[in-house]
Amino acid sequence: MSLRCSRNCTLRLPGNVCSMNDLVELWERNIEKKLEKTCVTESKLLEKIRETPYPSDMEMVFTYSVFIEGHHSYFDIDESSGGLNGTDNCRWN
């Protein structure tokens, strides 16, 4: 007899565990050197996306989507379509 579970389990932590700046700092410590950092404002990134023709703009579009809009971490879990919010069953101590 085989068992099959066709539910999606999404675990969402209660907050950011590590920011991008934290990751860079950890990497700098690991490689024992400072990396050059460039800060780009949201408006400058959008301006650059508009100026750059498709498909060359796609890397910037994904960067905007992930780091500015947060589309890869902020989404609704639709339990009616088989999704399961696993965070309801977890303890974060």
Backbone torsions as a table, in degrees:
resi	resn	phi	psi	omega
1	MET	NA	128.9	178.2
2	SER	-108.0	141.5	177.7
3	LEU	-104.3	140.1	-179.7
4	ARG	-133.5	127.6	177.4
5	CYS	-110.1	120.8	-177.9
6	SER	-109.9	33.3	178.4
7	ARG	-105.5	149.7	173.9
8	ASN	-96.3	134.8	177.6
9	CYS	-113.5	116.9	-179.4
10	THR	-110.9	121.7	177.6
11	LEU	-102.9	123.3	178.5
12	ARG	-121.4	116.3	179.6
13	LEU	-67.2	154.6	-176.6
14	PRO	-68.5	-10.8	178.4
15	GLY	-168.7	175.5	177.4
16	ASN	-64.1	129.6	177.9
17	VAL	-82.4	-38.4	-176.9
18	CYS	-150.8	126.3	178.9
19	SER	-80.6	169.1	177.4
20	MET	-62.4	-38.6	177.6
21	ASN	-64.0	-38.3	176.5
22	ASP	-62.6	-42.5	179.3
23	LEU	-62.9	-42.3	179.3
24	VAL	-63.9	-43.8	179.0
25	GLU	-61.2	-42.1	176.8
26	LEU	-62.0	-41.7	-179.3
27	TRP	-66.7	-40.7	178.3
28	GLU	-61.0	-40.7	176.9
29	ARG	-64.7	-38.4	-179.0
30	ASN	-65.0	-43.3	-177.6
31	ILE	-91.7	-4.0	177.6
32	GLU	58.2	42.3	171.8
33	LYS	-156.7	157.4	179.4
34	LYS	-87.3	136.2	176.8
35	LEU	-93.5	148.2	175.5
36	GLU	-77.0	129.5	-178.4
37	LYS	-116.3	141.9	176.3
38	THR	-124.9	123.2	177.7
39	CYS	-90.6	130.7	-180.0
40	VAL	-122.9	126.3	178.9
41	THR	-74.8	160.0	178.3
42	GLU	-58.1	-43.8	-178.0
43	SER	-64.8	-38.1	178.2
44	LYS	-67.2	-39.7	178.6
45	LEU	-64.6	-44.2	178.2
46	LEU	-62.7	-40.1	178.2
47	GLU	-61.6	-44.6	179.7
48	LYS	-65.1	-38.3	177.5
49	ILE	-61.7	-45.3	-179.9
50	ARG	-62.8	-34.8	-177.8
51	GLU	-76.8	-23.9	-173.1
52	THR	-94.1	128.7	-179.1
53	PRO	-72.8	152.7	174.6
54	TYR	-68.8	142.5	1.9
55	PRO	-91.7	3.7	-177.4
56	SER	-63.6	-19.9	-177.7
57	ASP	-84.8	-6.2	-170.9
58	MET	-63.5	-36.8	178.5
59	GLU	-62.0	-41.2	178.6
60	MET	-69.3	-36.0	178.3
61	VAL	-63.2	-44.6	178.4
62	PHE	-66.5	-39.4	176.8
63	THR	-59.5	-45.3	178.8
64	TYR	-62.5	-45.3	-178.5
65	SER	-60.5	-43.6	-175.9
66	VAL	-79.4	-52.1	-169.5
67	PHE	-89.3	-24.9	-179.8
68	ILE	-99.3	-51.5	-176.5
69	GLU	-84.6	-25.0	-179.9
70	GLY	70.2	30.0	-175.0
71	HIS	-66.9	-16.5	-177.5
72	HIS	-94.3	-0.6	179.2
73	SER	-130.2	-16.6	-179.2
74	TYR	-113.2	96.4	179.3
75	PHE	-148.0	155.6	179.2
76	ASP	-79.6	143.7	175.8
77	ILE	-98.9	111.5	-176.2
78	ASP	-90.0	96.3	-177.0
79	GLU	-70.4	-21.1	179.4
80	SER	-70.2	-20.9	-180.0
81	SER	-103.4	19.7	175.3
82	GLY	103.1	-4.1	178.5
83	GLY	-75.5	148.9	179.9
84	LEU	-130.4	123.2	177.8
85	ASN	-80.4	95.8	-177.0
86	GLY	-68.1	-19.7	-179.0
87	THR	-68.6	-20.6	177.0
88	ASP	-67.1	-23.0	-176.4
89	ASN	-104.8	7.7	-176.2
90	CYS	-113.5	153.1	172.8
91	ARG	-111.0	132.6	177.9
92	TRP	-110.5	94.3	-178.8
93	ASN	-103.1	NA	NA
